[in-house]
Amino acid sequence: MSDITDLTLAGLRQGLKTREISSKEATEAYLGRAEAAEKLNAFITPTPDKALEMAALSDAKLATGEGGDLEGVPLGIKDLFCTEGTLTTAGSHILDGFRPKYESSVTANLFGDGAVMIGKLNMDEFAMGSSNETSFYGNVINPWRRKGQQTPLTPGGSSGGSAASVAARLCAGATATDTGGSIRQPAAFTGTVGLKPTYGRCSRWGIVAFASSLDQAGPLTQDVRDAAIMLKSMAGHDPKDSTCIDQPVPDYEASLGQGIKGLKIGVPKEYRLDGMPAEIEALWQQGIEWMKDAGAEIVDVSLPLTKYALPVYYIVAPAEASSNLARYDGVKYGLRIEGSDITRQYEKTRAAGFGDEVKRRVLIGTYVLSAGYYDAYYLRAQKVRKKIFDEFLETFKQVDLLLTPSTPSAAFGLGEKSHDPVQMYLNDIFTVTANLAGLPGISVPAGLDRQGLPLGLQLIGKPFDEETMLRGAFSLEQAAGFNQRPDEWWVG
């Protein structure tokens, strides 16, 4: 058998079930790789003791032929998910020392299916960022490098630790969250698969909130099959989350082999941007040809409201963030900076606890919600958001899926865009529409650019039709045959 950490999640799961591999062996293998990869800074809190304890319980179940769908599989958990008794920071100084007394619903589902947690993964502070440069715990480094260069590159954000850890084989899969592209953009930058489910498919309970009407949990994995396996365990109705939809969770993995013959794939003309790199355009065209060859019908479609998506997103998301982050005051948990009175304590704690990007978005959000500006900005943005959703629904009367690039470029160097927030926000241009409309989206690695960096293609599906989207993604993956891996420069 090949090295344990070279296996896909599906391959590892099979080895565990047949007892060719023990969970202890798998967990120790991943813990060893994670320890040797400190240069990537993918973990905020490694949990080796807890991981080995969970692995021992899994091995006991596997020995009796029992166990869940993920029994004994080591996963990394984005530090936005509350984990009972384990430090949970959301990448922020303001949550110093916070150890929840409860488990998020998504991690509870995964652990109920037997998954093993090997640690909490680094991320942009409160999930606000596209490059993993806003974390209080330092930048995550992309395992990939440009040909002949040693420039440290971004793994994308906010789920940069999740993407880097999967790309570097530090875990078999990872949880992530997507508010404006924070699963799909890091996946594209690291040559991994990132799936954002329909809003309401996975519970948000126990996930530290950024923008409540946009946030959605999903998996980051090596391939499409692994994403289907993880999503089945992560999803499900949760009465603790009023936005979580009560619908049966399909067997996503079973849908993969059905092919896409006869499906209609929409290609939205508005995603052809001025100044878009020729490599992105060429890859998109190649994706169209792959879909045609697999028997799908290509349909040119128009989504004219796409141009308003980024402005709408950067009004709605900061507005919800300013409301959600008002709870961090240094009174009940996390960082506390004493002041002469309660108001000064609030001010000092927030000044010291929040980073610059979080402060920027809270200020924007407070402004657009303030008297005199609420109608002009926030209310108008919500109306446009509804029109964007309606436009998607109308388009989906003609097609089954939409095919677009995942990102407007390959991974960029750390520091290259952090001085210009607008340039950084443009990284989300292909992904935010799915969040605004609550639609499922997936990024699949489809090739390398001329500098040897991965590029991804995105599929967007109908609400709660992840099965068709996964069929399309599996077809893309098979056609692309992407199997490249980064050189392991970070070891030793």
Number of C-alpha atoms within 10 A of each C-alpha: 8 6 8 19 18 13 16 19 26 20 13 24 21 14 18 23 21 13 14 10 18 23 30 21 15 24 29 18 18 22 22 13 18 24 14 14 22 15 16 21 20 35 28 24 17 20 17 18 12 15 23 23 13 24 28 18 17 26 23 15 16 21 14 8 11 13 20 16 18 26 26 36 30 33 29 29 27 32 33 29 28 29 23 16 12 21 21 26 31 31 28 24 20 26 20 17 14 18 17 17 10 13 19 19 25 26 22 19 18 25 22 16 19 25 28 30 29 29 28 30 32 34 40 32 29 25 32 28 28 29 34 32 26 26 26 21 20 16 24 36 28 32 27 27 23 19 11 8 8 10 14 20 23 29 38 36 35 34 38 36 35 38 43 34 33 25 27 26 23 28 32 30 28 30 30 33 30 29 29 34 34 35 33 36 38 35 36 32 32 31 33 28 33 37 34 34 30 25 27 27 29 27 27 25 20 21 24 21 23 25 23 18 17 23 25 28 29 28 29 35 33 30 23 29 24 20 25 25 20 27 29 18 24 23 25 22 19 19 12 12 15 13 18 19 19 13 12 10 16 17 14 20 19 13 18 21 11 13 18 25 14 12 19 20 27 24 22 18 13 15 20 15 11 6 7 13 13 11 17 24 17 11 20 22 16 17 23 21 15 18 24 18 13 19 15 20 18 19 15 12 17 16 16 13 16 18 13 14 23 21 12 22 22 17 22 26 25 26 25 21 23 24 17 16 18 11 10 19 22 21 15 10 15 20 21 21 18 15 13 7 8 13 11 13 18 19 16 17 23 22 14 13 24 21 19 12 19 24 16 14 20 22 15 19 22 18 19 21 22 13 10 10 13 16 14 12 18 20 16 13 21 17 11 16 21 13 14 23 19 13 17 22 16 12 19 19 9 14 21 22 23 25 25 27 25 31 27 23 21 26 25 20 18 20 13 12 15 18 9 10 13 10 12 15 17 14 23 25 19 23 29 24 27 29 25 25 22 24 23 24 32 34 32 29 30 26 23 18 16 10 12 16 23 27 29 33 26 30 24 29 28 24 19 20 17 26 20 22 28 26 22 30 31 23 20 25 22 13 17 16 11 18 12 13 16 17 11 11 12 13 13 8
